[in-house]
Amino acid sequence: MKIAMLEGLAPTSILLDEKELNSAQETLATNQLPTTRMEAWKYTRVAKLGKTKYVLSEDDTVSSIDTYKISSSATTFVFVNGHFSEELSSDEIPEGVSISPLSACMEGEIDSTNLVLEGELFNALNTAFLTDGILIDVDAKTTLEQPIQILHILKGEASLSNFKTIIHAGDFSKAEIIQGFFAEDADKAFANVTSEIRIGQNAFLTINKVQYEAENTSHISTEQVDQGKDSTFTINTITLNGGLVRNNLNIAVIGENCTTNLNGAYLLKGKQHIDNHTVVDHKVPNCNSNELYKGVIDESATAVFNGKVFVRKDAQKINAFQSNGNVLMSDNASVNSKPELEIYADDVKCSHGSTTGQLDEEAVFYLRARGLSEKSARKLMVSAFIGDVLDKIENEDVLNFTHKLLKDRFAWDFE
């Protein structure tokens, strides 16, 4: 297969499993880019990615790293165009956790499945041409008082970052990961990110992810999560900028008595396109999952949501709730929403729902009648709508940083 994006790219030199590397190469050789004829990509076009000849830039200069720091107290690791910047990263690592760039790992240290999923070309691209990544091992019975912060910064023209995050949360551990994705003087740059996350027995893991790249950049991420018995996993995904953003989130609940929380907020304008694809697979009994995604789409932007919950035959006593709400702020904005349930057990409580509409003009009139300007009234209503998701974020630094970005990009004051 001839794809322009592969021309001139050098295969990874990072020590990954040879069998998986061969599988990735085979996938690239025998599969085409996804098209809208495929159900999973029905509303998202990626042809322009295949036509762009990307480069692996090693430019690691950043104007001011403080601009991108979401939390000032977190242990921070910085990657520019996928390459680790030791100079911009923290010197010390908290007790009870080991953290290392994948490029610094020795043979046998990287315990990875490489996410070579059947027919998944972008995951294969990530494996075969991996730029770098990070390995985070949280020891059993460790509680991290401060979060671990991973900052990704895209720079330059047609830069490609194939990045991998591997997280192992040990039994009875508690940790928070912050991920920030940004762009600085980037043009047609592409972040292709995979994450492999294993959560041990009775472990608590929270991921707060902020996506704020640029209107002419692309971002595709795939997160594969395995949840062990009695564990709690929460991920909050805030998408505020990026020309094309696709988030694939796959949760395999393989232990009983688990809680899974998926929350997402996306605010779009211009010609942005955001596609959230989520799968929660309940394989065992006595588990709970909660999914809440809300979006505000303005101008000519487009949003896609496809959430699917599986309840397997022996997974009785499952409580699974899924909701997607959207507000269209202009006549040219659009959304395609498809929440799904696939249930093979009979003793369950599951629901899903989707709403799409415009702001209630009667409510706007009501607020204006009480002294607010039309602009202020609309801001207040949008704030209340998105606030349901933002209220799920417990980290005040993440919440304050999100408020700042909202004010900078949309002039919405959510505080």
Secondary structure, 3 states (H helix, E strand, C coil): CCCHHHCCCCCCCCCCCHHHHHHHHHHHHHCCCCCCCCHHHCCCCCHHHHHCCCECCCCCCCCCHHHCCCCCCCEEEEEECCEEECCCCCCCCCCCEEEEEHHHCCCCCCCCCCCCCCCCHHHHHHHHCCCEEEEEEECCCCECCCCEEEEEEEEEECEEEEEEEEEEECCCCEEEEEEEEEEEEEECCEEEEEEEEEECCCCEEEEEEEEECCCCCEEEEEEEEEECCCCEEEEEEEEEECCEEEEEEEEEECCCCCEEEEEEEEEECCCCEEEEEEEEEECCCCCEEEEEEEEEECCCCEEEEEEEEEECCCCCCEEEEEEEEEEECCCCCEEEEEEEEEECCCCEEEEEEEEEECCCHHHHHHHHHCCCCHHHHHHHHHHHHHHHHHCCCCCHHHHHHHHHHHHHHHCCCCC
